[in-house]
Amino acid sequence: MNRQKIFAILDEEKDANSLTELCSELLAEQINTWHDLRKAYEYLKDIKARDLPCKGSSVRIQHNPGRVKSSTANVDNAHINSRPCFLCLNNLPEAQKGILYRSTYLILYNPAPICHSHFTIAHLYHRPQSILENIDTFLNLSHDLGERWTILYNGPRCGASAPDHLHFQAIPSGFLPIEREILEEKNLTQVKIYENVRILHAKNIGREAITIEVHDTTAITDELVEILTNMKIMVKTDEEPMMNIACFYNNEKYRLLVFPRARHRPEAFFKEGNERIVVSPAVVEMCGVIVTPAEKDFERLDAQTVEGIYREVSLSYF
């Protein structure tokens, strides 16, 4: 453990207020001491965004050149195995520090933010991205950070730019358009209800989404196991099926939003010249914020194109 990377320590006995306060203190320190992060936050002020009404949902297009590495990341096994892992402790930027969380994770400010206070929560040790084995931490983060934050997970084959190193993300609540849409009953079909658990199918939003609403974290795990098991059968794989997950915590209730995926990137991503569209859907995009590193894509994306991208990458579950 490189103690110089530890800004503060939070264990199980400290409450969510302590964690939120520590995050604010960390940002102030990092803006002051980490030049690249300070520049990234200055660039955030000039990022262009526009809202795009789509069929059944609202999408925000964001032009963010700072996300080009994430959007175009080479995630094939040969490349991953040949490059240094940028989330491993010894490879972090010299000025980067984090909050040691529950002895095994480091809460870090993302050097290529999509919004103010964009965190990456990375495991201290190099191990593959996987949700089931680490769902407890995912839910603990949602609880400990509280209702002001949304916790995010990208599967290793559909959005994680470091699929070889376990990590989550956190962004402020209210940033993602889908947060409003999944609260509207007209967009939801109840699939199953028992005790305090509701399973809902988000309909008419242009992509497949499964909502699990529950107070008991054990029930979330059970439902997630069922979803992953069914998806493995559907796509004929023994590996973790492609999916993105967002978690919202409010009034002692967890709302887990699962996006089953059919493919990582749309066909247009692999085209050449002017026909190429550099959009690589990860959890943020599935939640309604389409990040475009290229300005020409920001200018030309329309509802028909976005709806087509969602159809390509989504897997029909129900």
N, C-alpha and C positions, 0 to 999 in steps of 0.2 A: 504493500500500500504506500503510495506516494503522498505523504501527509501534506505536501505543499499544494495539492489539488483540492484539499478539503477546506471549504469556506466555513461550514457549520455542520453539526451533526443533529439529526432528528431520529429519535427512537420511538418505540410503540407507545410510550407514556406521554408523549407530548401531543397536544391537540391540533386540530386543523388551523386554528388561528395562528399558532406558532409557526406552522409550515408556510402559510401565506405571507406572514411577516418576514420570515427568513428569505423567501423568494424575492420580495421587494428589496430587501437589504442586499441580496446577491446582485440583483440587476444594477443597483446604484454603484456597487463596488466594481462590477465588470465593465460598465460604461466608462468608468473612470480609469481603469487600468488596462483594458483590452481594446486596442486600437481598432481591430477589425470589427468587433461587435459594435463599437461606437459608430463606425462608418455605416454598418448595416442598418442601424436604427435611424441614422440620418437619411439613408436611401428610402426607408419605409415611408417617410413623409411625402415623397414624390411618386410613390407607386400609383399607377392609374387603375381604376376599377370602374366597371359599369354593370348594371343589373340587366339580365336578359330573361324576359318571360318565356318559359318553355311550357310544353304541354303538361299541365297538372302541377307544375312546380316553378320556383324562381331560382335562377342560377346567377351567381356573381362571377364575372370574368375579371381576373386580376393579371395585369402585366407586371411581372416581377423577374427582371433579368438575374437577380441574385439566386434564383432557384434553378438555373440552367443545369448545374451539376446533378441535382437531385432528379430533375425531369428526364435527363438523358443518361442516367447512370447505367453502366454496363454491369448487369447482375448475373451473367453466366458464370458457371462454376470455375472455368479456367481463369477468368479475370479476378474473381473474388479470391481465389486461392493464391494469386500472384501478387496482390497488392497489400500494403500494410493496412490493418483495420483502423479506420479513423475514429472509432469509438473506444478502442482500447486505451487504458489509462496512460500508458507511456507514449501514445501517439497523439494525445490531445494537444492543441495549441499551447504554447508555453504559458500564456497569460490566462488560460481558461481554468476556472475553478467551479466547484459544485457543492451541493448539499448532500451529505451522506445520509441516505434514506434507508431505514430499517436494516442497517449494517451491510446491505448487499447491492444497493443501487446508488447512482450518482445523478442528482437532478442538475442538469446543465442548461444554460441558455443556448438556443440553437443559433449558430453564426449566420444562417441564411433564413431569417424569419419570414413567415407569411403574414404575421401580425405582431403587435406589441405583446411582449411576454409569451413567447413561443419557446417551450421547453422540450428538451430531449431527456428522457429518463433512461440511462444506460446501465446495464448490469456491470458490476465491477470486473467480472471475468468473461472471457471470450467463449460464448456458447450460442447455438443457433436460435434464431427467431422462432418462437413457438408459443401459442396462446394457452393451450390446455394446462400444460405443466406450470404456467405462471399466471393463471387467472386470478389467484388470490391477491397477488401484488397489484394487478391491474385494478381490481375492485377496491383494494385498500387505498390506492392512490386517489381514486374517485371520491372515496369517503373522506380521506384526510385533507385533500385540497378543497373539497366541498362544492357547493352549488355554483360558485363563481368560475368553475373550470370544467372543461370537457377533456376527457382522457381518450387517446387515440391509439389504435393498433393497426399496423400494416402487415399482412401476411408475407412470408419470405419470398413468394413468387408473384406478388401483385402490389408493389408499392414501396417495400422496404429497400432503401438504397444501401443498407448494411444488413443483408439477410443472414449474415454469419454472426452477428452480434446482437443479442437480445436487447430490445429497447422499446419504449413507449414514447408517446408525445403528449403534451398538454398545451391547450390554448384557452384563452378566456371564453366563458360561456357567452352566447349571443352572436358569435362571429359567423357561425355556420347557418345558412338559410334553412336547412332541414330541421333544425331545432324547433322552429315555429310550425313547420308542416306536420311533424309527427305528433304535435299536440292537438291537431284538428281531427276530430273523430270522423269527419267526412273522408279523410284520407286513409282510414284504417279499417280493416276487417278483422274482427275477433276470430281467431283460429281455435284457441283453447283457453279455458279458465278453470283454475282449481285453487281453493284456499285463497292465498294472497298473490297468486301468479296469473299474469295475463300474457298470452302469446298473440301477437297481432301481425297482420300482413299489411305493409304500407302499399297502397294501390294508387294508381294514377299519378305517380311522381316520376315516371319515365325510366326507373331502374328498380331492380328487385331489392327489397329491404324487409328484414324480419325484426320485429321489436319484442323484447322480453322486458316486462315490467314486474318488479318483484321487490319485496322488502328483505327477503332471505337470500344471502349470497350462495348458500348451498343449492337452492333451487336454480339459480342462474347457471351454476356449473353443470347441473344435471341436464338442463335444457340445451346448453351449448354442446355437451357431449352428444346429445341426440341429433342436433343439427349437423355437426361434423361427421357423425357416423353415416347419416343419410346422404350427405354430399359426397363422401368417399365412394359410396355405392353408385351414385349418379354419374360421377366422372371417372370411375374405375381407377382409383389410386389408393395406395396405402400411406401416402404422405399427407401432411396437413393440406386440405383443399384450399384453393385460393379464396380468401375473404378479407374484408376490412371491417373493423369494429370501432364504434364510438360509444362512450359511456357517459351518461349524465346522472348526477346524484342531486336529489332535491326532496325535502320533507321526508327524510329517512327512506326514500324509495330510489332504487336503481332503475334506470332505463337503458338497456343495452340494445344498440342498433347494429345489426349484422347485415353486411352486404355480400351475398354469395357472388363469386366471380367466375366467368367463363374464360376470360383471357386477361393478360396484364395490360397490353397496349392495343389501341385500335389499328386497323390496317393503314390509316393515313400516316401514322407515326413512322412507318418504314418506307414510305415513298420518297422520291428524290425531287430536288428542285422546288419549284413553287407549289407542287402538289403535297409536299410534306407539311403535316401539322404536328408541332411538338407539344402534344398534350399526353401526359402519362398518368392516367387516373390512379390515384391512391386514395386513402381514406378521406382526405380533405376534399378532393374532387367529387367523390361519391356523396359527400355531404353538401355539395352544392356550390363550392368555390373552385372554379376552373383556373388553375395557375398556368399562365402562358409566358415562358421566358422570352419568346420572340414577339416583337411589337406587331408584326404583320398578322400573326395569329390572333392577337388581341383585337385587332381592328376588324378582321374578317369573319370571326366565329359568329354564326347565327344560330337560331333556335333549331333549325333542321339538322345542322351539323352536330350540335351538342347532343340532341336527342338520339342521333345515329350512333355517336360514340358510346352513350350509355347503353344502348341496345347491344352493341357489339361486346362490351366487356362484362355485362351482367349475366348471371346464370339464373334461369327460372327455377325457383325452388318449389313453389306451390302449384 
